[in-house]
Amino acid sequence: MIGLKDIAKLANVSVSTVSNVLNGRKNVGPETRERVLRICAEHGYSKESGKQAKSSQANAIAFIFSDFDRDFYLKIIQGISDYLNENGYDLIVCTSKSSKNLMKRDVVNGCISLDSNMTDDYLISIARPEFPIVLMDRVIEHPAANAKSVIVDNYPVMCELVQALIGKGYKRFAYIGGLDFTLDNKERFAGLTDTLARNGIAFDRRSYFHGNYRENSGYQAAKILILSNALPDVLVCANDNMAFGAIKALEENNIKVPEDVAVTGFDDSDAAAMAGLTTISIPRYESGYLAAKELLQMIDGTADKEPFKLSATIKWRRTVKM
């Protein structure tokens, strides 16, 4: 049975345009409306037949994310949901623990993955021509994988942040990293060390503290830093959650932020603005919207596989001396 996507393709319009025509909305031009209605008539397609067709087809996308810090994902999910709704798709949200039962062509048409728990090998094994995947946390270059990346361009904005911190007089840097194997952490740390090197400042590897993007790991890392009796001028954290934990540990030990130690994060969560955290703001809603757009283009066979990189911006707030 012909479906909404088929009608859209025959009419050379978007799925949302076909939906608007069938629902009698006024935001479609008369020529386009007439063409869509004519094609629907030729193929015996109506709103009711569309509902029947949809019941026998997946017409849904899965978004897979880590099972922690769910607040971080809300804007991303909203962006994905808005684009899918505009184009007649449903959204299924799940974590990697429950995702393997969904990774079937008759359940969903494809997936968007933002979950470090999923291995490259597994993603390669399921990313096939009939089942495209958009990755939001890594780049996979494999000839057999039908995958495209929509990711944050971490490196240049971290370089910009560190260069500005140096310009403010900060010389001794420490870093709390996220999971070592993640692309985000690798690029953010490289931005820090490369910028320091360009300014003739050596980074002591003993000033690298391991975290896992959770607040408690930032708290524990900062406690270890305090015990070292070698406080930095500025503590750069790979995300906001770890920055919050670090600030808590510093303040518990009567170390003032930013007077004694400045602190920066990465993400610009809603909590960051309330806490006055200097951080790097990533366009989360837009990243979700674009990820969904790229995935539907892959389903239609019109997308390339070049990574799509989103720019980020610095938000200066009170955890850094201005």
DRENDO-1510 file (C-alpha; in Angstrom, 1 decimal, always signed):
<recs>
REC; n; res; u; v; w
REC; 1; MET; +0.0; +0.0; +0.0 .
REC; 2; ILE; +1.3; +3.4; -1.0 .
REC; 3; GLY; +2.3; +5.6; +2.0 .
REC; 4; LEU; +2.6; +9.3; +2.8 .
REC; 5; LYS; +6.3; +9.3; +2.0 .
REC; 6; ASP; +5.6; +7.8; -1.4 .
REC; 7; ILE; +3.1; +10.6; -2.2 .
REC; 8; ALA; +5.5; +13.2; -1.1 .
REC; 9; LYS; +8.3; +11.8; -3.3 .
REC; 10; LEU; +6.0; +11.6; -6.4 .
REC; 11; ALA; +4.8; +15.2; -5.8 .
REC; 12; ASN; +8.4; +16.4; -5.1 .
REC; 13; VAL; +7.4; +17.9; -1.8 .
REC; 14; SER; +7.9; +17.2; +1.9 .
REC; 15; VAL; +5.8; +14.8; +3.9 .
REC; 16; SER; +4.6; +17.7; +6.0 .
REC; 17; THR; +3.3; +19.5; +2.9 .
REC; 18; VAL; +1.3; +16.4; +1.9 .
REC; 19; SER; -0.1; +16.3; +5.5 .
REC; 20; ASN; -1.0; +20.0; +5.3 .
REC; 21; VAL; -2.9; +19.5; +2.1 .
REC; 22; LEU; -4.8; +16.4; +3.4 .
REC; 23; ASN; -5.7; +18.3; +6.6 .
REC; 24; GLY; -7.0; +21.3; +4.7 .
REC; 25; ARG; -4.4; +23.8; +6.0 .
REC; 26; LYS; -4.0; +27.1; +4.1 .
REC; 27; ASN; -0.2; +27.2; +4.1 .
REC; 28; VAL; +0.2; +25.5; +0.8 .
REC; 29; GLY; +0.1; +27.2; -2.6 .
REC; 30; PRO; -2.7; +26.3; -5.0 .
REC; 31; GLU; -0.5; +24.6; -7.7 .
REC; 32; THR; +1.2; +22.5; -5.1 .
REC; 33; ARG; -2.1; +21.6; -3.5 .
REC; 34; GLU; -3.6; +20.6; -6.8 .
REC; 35; ARG; -0.6; +18.4; -7.7 .
REC; 36; VAL; -0.7; +16.6; -4.3 .
REC; 37; LEU; -4.4; +16.0; -4.5 .
REC; 38; ARG; -4.1; +14.7; -8.1 .
REC; 39; ILE; -1.4; +12.3; -7.2 .
REC; 40; CYS; -3.4; +11.1; -4.2 .
REC; 41; ALA; -6.4; +10.5; -6.4 .
REC; 42; GLU; -4.4; +8.6; -9.0 .
REC; 43; HIS; -3.0; +6.3; -6.4 .
REC; 44; GLY; -6.1; +5.9; -4.2 .
REC; 45; TYR; -4.5; +7.6; -1.2 .
REC; 46; SER; -6.5; +9.4; +1.5 .
REC; 47; LYS; -6.2; +10.2; +5.1 .
REC; 48; GLU; -7.9; +7.0; +6.1 .
REC; 49; SER; -5.8; +4.8; +3.8 .
REC; 50; GLY; -2.7; +6.6; +5.2 .
REC; 51; LYS; -3.7; +5.6; +8.7 .
REC; 52; GLN; -4.1; +2.0; +7.6 .
REC; 53; ALA; -0.7; +2.1; +5.8 .
REC; 54; LYS; +1.0; +3.6; +8.8 .
REC; 55; SER; -0.3; +0.8; +11.0 .
REC; 56; SER; +1.5; -1.7; +8.9 .
REC; 57; GLN; +4.7; +0.3; +8.5 .
REC; 58; ALA; +7.3; +1.4; +11.1 .
REC; 59; ASN; +7.2; +5.2; +10.3 .
REC; 60; ALA; +9.1; +5.8; +13.5 .
REC; 61; ILE; +12.6; +6.8; +14.6 .
REC; 62; ALA; +14.4; +5.7; +17.8 .
REC; 63; PHE; +16.6; +8.0; +19.8 .
REC; 64; ILE; +19.1; +6.1; +22.0 .
REC; 65; PHE; +20.7; +7.9; +24.9 .
REC; 66; SER; +22.7; +7.2; +28.1 .
REC; 67; ASP; +20.7; +6.4; +31.2 .
REC; 68; PHE; +22.0; +9.3; +33.3 .
REC; 69; ASP; +21.7; +13.1; +33.3 .
REC; 70; ARG; +18.4; +13.0; +31.4 .
REC; 71; ASP; +18.0; +16.8; +31.8 .
REC; 72; PHE; +20.8; +17.2; +29.3 .
REC; 73; TYR; +18.8; +15.4; +26.6 .
REC; 74; LEU; +15.5; +17.3; +26.9 .
REC; 75; LYS; +16.3; +20.0; +24.4 .
REC; 76; ILE; +17.9; +17.5; +22.0 .
REC; 77; ILE; +14.8; +15.3; +22.2 .
REC; 78; GLN; +12.5; +18.3; +21.6 .
REC; 79; GLY; +14.5; +19.2; +18.4 .
REC; 80; ILE; +14.3; +15.6; +17.2 .
REC; 81; SER; +10.6; +15.4; +18.0 .
REC; 82; ASP; +9.7; +18.7; +16.3 .
REC; 83; TYR; +11.3; +17.7; +13.0 .
REC; 84; LEU; +9.8; +14.2; +13.0 .
REC; 85; ASN; +6.3; +15.6; +13.8 .
REC; 86; GLU; +6.6; +18.0; +10.9 .
REC; 87; ASN; +7.4; +15.1; +8.6 .
REC; 88; GLY; +4.9; +12.5; +9.8 .
REC; 89; TYR; +7.2; +10.3; +11.9 .
REC; 90; ASP; +6.8; +9.1; +15.5 .
REC; 91; LEU; +9.7; +9.1; +18.0 .
REC; 92; ILE; +10.7; +6.3; +20.4 .
REC; 93; VAL; +13.1; +7.3; +23.1 .
REC; 94; CYS; +15.1; +4.6; +24.9 .
REC; 95; THR; +18.4; +3.8; +26.5 .
REC; 96; SER; +21.0; +1.3; +25.3 .
REC; 97; LYS; +19.7; -1.2; +27.9 .
REC; 98; SER; +16.4; -1.5; +26.0 .
REC; 99; SER; +17.4; -0.5; +22.5 .
REC; 100; LYS; +18.4; -3.8; +21.0 .
REC; 101; ASN; +14.8; -5.0; +20.8 .
REC; 102; LEU; +14.0; -1.9; +18.8 .
REC; 103; MET; +16.8; -2.0; +16.2 .
REC; 104; LYS; +14.7; -3.8; +13.6 .
REC; 105; ARG; +13.4; -2.5; +10.3 .
REC; 106; ASP; +9.8; -3.4; +11.1 .
REC; 107; VAL; +9.9; -1.5; +14.4 .
REC; 108; VAL; +11.7; +1.7; +13.4 .
REC; 109; ASN; +13.1; +3.1; +10.2 .
REC; 110; GLY; +16.4; +4.2; +11.7 .
REC; 111; CYS; +17.9; +5.6; +14.8 .
REC; 112; ILE; +19.8; +8.5; +16.3 .
REC; 113; SER; +22.4; +7.5; +18.8 .
REC; 114; LEU; +23.9; +9.5; +21.6 .
REC; 115; ASP; +25.1; +6.8; +23.9 .
REC; 116; SER; +28.7; +6.1; +24.8 .
REC; 117; ASN; +27.7; +2.6; +26.0 .
REC; 118; MET; +27.0; +1.5; +22.4 .
REC; 119; THR; +30.2; +0.1; +20.8 .
REC; 120; ASP; +31.4; +1.1; +17.3 .
REC; 121; ASP; +31.3; -2.6; +16.3 .
REC; 122; TYR; +27.6; -2.9; +17.3 .
REC; 123; LEU; +26.7; +0.3; +15.5 .
REC; 124; ILE; +28.5; -0.8; +12.4 .
REC; 125; SER; +26.7; -4.1; +12.5 .
REC; 126; ILE; +23.2; -2.5; +12.4 .
REC; 127; ALA; +23.9; +0.5; +10.2 .
REC; 128; ARG; +22.9; -0.9; +6.8 .
REC; 129; PRO; +21.3; +0.7; +3.7 .
REC; 130; GLU; +17.8; -0.3; +4.9 .
REC; 131; PHE; +18.6; +1.0; +8.4 .
REC; 132; PRO; +20.5; +4.3; +8.6 .
REC; 133; ILE; +21.9; +5.7; +11.8 .
REC; 134; VAL; +22.9; +9.3; +12.8 .
REC; 135; LEU; +25.6; +9.5; +15.5 .
REC; 136; MET; +25.7; +12.4; +17.8 .
REC; 137; ASP; +28.8; +11.4; +19.9 .
REC; 138; ARG; +31.3; +10.0; +17.5 .
REC; 139; VAL; +32.4; +9.6; +13.9 .
REC; 140; ILE; +32.5; +6.1; +12.3 .
REC; 141; GLU; +34.2; +5.8; +9.0 .
REC; 142; HIS; +33.5; +2.3; +7.7 .
REC; 143; PRO; +32.6; +1.4; +4.2 .
REC; 144; ALA; +29.8; -1.0; +5.2 .
REC; 145; ALA; +28.2; +1.4; +7.8 .
REC; 146; ASN; +25.2; +3.5; +6.7 .
REC; 147; ALA; +26.0; +6.1; +9.3 .
REC; 148; LYS; +26.4; +9.9; +9.4 .
REC; 149; SER; +27.6; +12.1; +12.3 .
REC; 150; VAL; +26.0; +15.3; +13.7 .
REC; 151; ILE; +28.4; +16.5; +16.3 .
REC; 152; VAL; +29.6; +19.5; +18.2 .
REC; 153; ASP; +32.8; +21.1; +16.9 .
REC; 154; ASN; +34.5; +21.0; +20.3 .
REC; 155; TYR; +38.1; +21.8; +19.4 .
REC; 156; PRO; +38.0; +25.4; +18.0 .
REC; 157; VAL; +35.7; +26.7; +20.8 .
REC; 158; MET; +37.9; +25.1; +23.5 .
REC; 159; CYS; +40.9; +26.8; +21.9 .
REC; 160; GLU; +39.0; +30.1; +22.0 .
REC; 161; LEU; +38.1; +29.6; +25.7 .
REC; 162; VAL; +41.6; +28.7; +26.8 .
REC; 163; GLN; +43.2; +31.6; +24.8 .
REC; 164; ALA; +40.8; +34.0; +26.4 .
REC; 165; LEU; +41.6; +32.6; +29.9 .
REC; 166; ILE; +45.3; +33.1; +29.1 .
REC; 167; GLY; +44.5; +36.7; +28.0 .
REC; 168; LYS; +42.9; +37.2; +31.4 .
REC; 169; GLY; +46.1; +36.3; +33.2 .
REC; 170; TYR; +45.5; +32.6; +34.0 .
REC; 171; LYS; +48.7; +30.5; +33.7 .
REC; 172; ARG; +48.3; +27.3; +35.8 .
REC; 173; PHE; +45.6; +25.0; +34.4 .
REC; 174; ALA; +44.1; +21.8; +35.6 .
REC; 175; TYR; +41.5; +19.6; +33.7 .
REC; 176; ILE; +38.8; +17.3; +34.8 .
REC; 177; GLY; +38.0; +15.0; +31.8 .
REC; 178; GLY; +35.1; +13.0; +30.9 .
REC; 179; LEU; +35.2; +9.4; +29.7 .
REC; 180; ASP; +38.7; +9.1; +28.0 .
REC; 181; PHE; +37.5; +7.3; +24.9 .
REC; 182; THR; +34.7; +9.7; +24.0 .
REC; 183; LEU; +35.3; +12.1; +21.0 .
REC; 184; ASP; +34.0; +15.0; +23.1 .
REC; 185; ASN; +36.6; +14.6; +25.8 .
REC; 186; LYS; +39.5; +14.0; +23.3 .
REC; 187; GLU; +38.7; +17.1; +21.3 .
REC; 188; ARG; +38.2; +19.3; +24.4 .
REC; 189; PHE; +41.4; +18.2; +26.0 .
REC; 190; ALA; +43.3; +18.6; +22.7 .
REC; 191; GLY; +41.9; +22.2; +22.5 .
REC; 192; LEU; +43.3; +22.9; +26.0 .
REC; 193; THR; +46.8; +21.5; +25.6 .
REC; 194; ASP; +47.3; +22.7; +22.0 .
REC; 195; THR; +46.4; +26.3; +23.0 .
REC; 196; LEU; +48.6; +26.2; +26.1 .
REC; 197; ALA; +51.5; +24.9; +23.9 .
REC; 198; ARG; +51.0; +27.7; +21.4 .
REC; 199; ASN; +51.4; +30.1; +24.3 .
REC; 200; GLY; +54.5; +28.5; +25.7 .
REC; 201; ILE; +52.7; +27.0; +28.7 .
REC; 202; ALA; +53.4; +23.4; +29.5 .
REC; 203; PHE; +50.5; +21.2; +30.8 .
REC; 204; ASP; +51.5; +18.9; +33.6 .
REC; 205; ARG; +49.8; +15.5; +33.1 .
REC; 206; ARG; +49.5; +15.3; +36.9 .
REC; 207; SER; +46.9; +18.1; +36.5 .
REC; 208; TYR; +44.6; +15.8; +34.5 .
REC; 209; PHE; +41.9; +14.3; +36.6 .
REC; 210; HIS; +39.6; +11.6; +35.4 .
REC; 211; GLY; +35.8; +11.9; +35.5 .
REC; 212; ASN; +32.8; +10.3; +33.9 .
REC; 213; TYR; +30.6; +13.4; +33.1 .
REC; 214; ARG; +28.6; +12.9; +36.4 .
REC; 215; GLU; +28.7; +15.5; +39.1 .
REC; 216; ASN; +30.1; +13.2; +41.8 .
REC; 217; SER; +33.1; +12.4; +39.6 .
REC; 218; GLY; +33.9; +16.2; +39.4 .
REC; 219; TYR; +33.5; +16.4; +43.2 .
REC; 220; GLN; +35.9; +13.5; +43.8 .
REC; 221; ALA; +38.4; +14.8; +41.3 .
REC; 222; ALA; +38.4; +18.2; +42.9 .
REC; 223; LYS; +39.0; +16.7; +46.4 .
REC; 224; ILE; +42.0; +14.9; +45.0 .
REC; 225; LEU; +43.2; +18.1; +43.5 .
REC; 226; ILE; +42.9; +19.9; +46.8 .
REC; 227; LEU; +44.9; +17.2; +48.6 .
REC; 228; SER; +47.8; +17.7; +46.1 .
REC; 229; ASN; +48.4; +21.2; +47.6 .
REC; 230; ALA; +49.0; +22.5; +44.0 .
REC; 231; LEU; +45.9; +24.5; +43.2 .
REC; 232; PRO; +45.6; +25.8; +39.6 .
REC; 233; ASP; +44.6; +29.3; +38.6 .
REC; 234; VAL; +41.7; +27.8; +36.6 .
REC; 235; LEU; +40.0; +24.4; +36.6 .
REC; 236; VAL; +38.7; +23.5; +33.1 .
REC; 237; CYS; +36.0; +20.8; +33.2 .
REC; 238; ALA; +34.8; +18.7; +30.3 .
REC; 239; ASN; +31.1; +19.3; +31.2 .
REC; 240; ASP; +28.9; +21.3; +33.5 .
REC; 241; ASN; +28.0; +18.5; +35.8 .
REC; 242; MET; +31.6; +17.9; +36.8 .
REC; 243; ALA; +32.1; +21.6; +37.2 .
REC; 244; PHE; +29.3; +21.7; +39.7 .
REC; 245; GLY; +30.8; +18.9; +41.6 .
REC; 246; ALA; +34.2; +20.6; +41.6 .
REC; 247; ILE; +32.8; +23.9; +42.8 .
REC; 248; LYS; +31.0; +22.1; +45.7 .
REC; 249; ALA; +34.3; +20.4; +46.8 .
REC; 250; LEU; +36.2; +23.7; +46.5 .
REC; 251; GLU; +33.7; +25.6; +48.6 .
REC; 252; GLU; +33.5; +22.9; +51.2 .
REC; 253; ASN; +37.3; +23.5; +51.7 .
REC; 254; ASN; +36.9; +27.3; +51.9 .
REC; 255; ILE; +38.5; +27.8; +48.5 .
REC; 256; LYS; +36.7; +30.7; +46.8 .
REC; 257; VAL; +35.5; +30.6; +43.2 .
REC; 258; PRO; +36.7; +32.5; +41.2 .
REC; 259; GLU; +39.0; +34.4; +43.7 .
REC; 260; ASP; +41.2; +31.4; +44.5 .
REC; 261; VAL; +40.4; +29.1; +41.6 .
REC; 262; ALA; +38.3; +29.9; +38.5 .
REC; 263; VAL; +36.1; +27.1; +37.1 .
REC; 264; THR; +34.7; +26.5; +33.6 .
REC; 265; GLY; +32.3; +23.9; +32.2 .
REC; 266; PHE; +31.0; +22.7; +28.8 .
REC; 267; ASP; +27.3; +22.3; +27.7 .
REC; 268; ASP; +25.5; +25.3; +29.2 .
REC; 269; SER; +22.8; +23.5; +30.9 .
REC; 270; ASP; +19.9; +25.5; +32.5 .
REC; 271; ALA; +21.6; +24.9; +35.9 .
REC; 272; ALA; +24.8; +26.6; +34.5 .
REC; 273; ALA; +23.0; +29.9; +34.0 .
REC; 274; MET; +21.4; +29.8; +37.5 .
REC; 275; ALA; +24.8; +28.9; +39.1 .
REC; 276; GLY; +26.7; +31.6; +37.1 .
REC; 277; LEU; +29.0; +29.0; +35.6 .
REC; 278; THR; +31.3; +30.1; +32.8 .
REC; 279; THR; +30.8; +27.5; +30.1 .
REC; 280; ILE; +30.6; +26.7; +26.5 .
REC; 281; SER; +27.1; +26.6; +25.1 .
REC; 282; ILE; +26.2; +24.0; +22.5 .
REC; 283; PRO; +23.0; +24.3; +20.4 .
REC; 284; ARG; +21.2; +21.2; +21.8 .
REC; 285; TYR; +17.7; +21.8; +20.3 .
REC; 286; GLU; +19.3; +22.6; +16.9 .
REC; 287; SER; +21.5; +19.5; +17.1 .
REC; 288; GLY; +18.5; +17.3; +17.6 .
REC; 289; TYR; +16.5; +19.0; +14.9 .
REC; 290; LEU; +19.4; +18.6; +12.4 .
REC; 291; ALA; +20.1; +15.0; +13.4 .
REC; 292; ALA; +16.5; +14.1; +12.6 .
REC; 293; LYS; +16.6; +16.0; +9.3 .
REC; 294; GLU; +19.8; +14.2; +8.3 .
REC; 295; LEU; +18.3; +10.8; +9.2 .
REC; 296; LEU; +15.2; +11.4; +7.1 .
REC; 297; GLN; +17.4; +12.4; +4.2 .
REC; 298; MET; +19.3; +9.2; +4.6 .
REC; 299; ILE; +16.0; +7.2; +4.6 .
REC; 300; ASP; +15.1; +9.0; +1.3 .
REC; 301; GLY; +18.6; +8.4; -0.1 .
REC; 302; THR; +19.4; +12.1; -0.5 .
REC; 303; ALA; +22.1; +12.6; +2.3 .
REC; 304; ASP; +25.8; +12.4; +2.1 .
REC; 305; LYS; +28.0; +10.8; +4.8 .
REC; 306; GLU; +30.2; +13.8; +5.6 .
REC; 307; PRO; +30.1; +14.7; +9.3 .
REC; 308; PHE; +27.9; +17.8; +10.2 .
REC; 309; LYS; +29.7; +19.9; +12.8 .
REC; 310; LEU; +27.9; +22.4; +14.9 .
REC; 311; SER; +29.5; +25.6; +16.2 .
REC; 312; ALA; +29.5; +26.4; +20.0 .
REC; 313; THR; +29.9; +29.7; +21.9 .
REC; 314; ILE; +31.4; +30.8; +25.2 .
REC; 315; LYS; +29.2; +32.1; +28.0 .
REC; 316; TRP; +31.2; +34.2; +30.4 .
REC; 317; ARG; +29.8; +34.2; +33.9 .
REC; 318; ARG; +30.9; +34.8; +37.5 .
REC; 319; THR; +33.1; +31.6; +38.0 .
REC; 320; VAL; +35.8; +33.4; +36.1 .
REC; 321; LYS; +37.3; +36.8; +37.1 .
REC; 322; MET; +36.3; +39.3; +34.4 .
</recs>
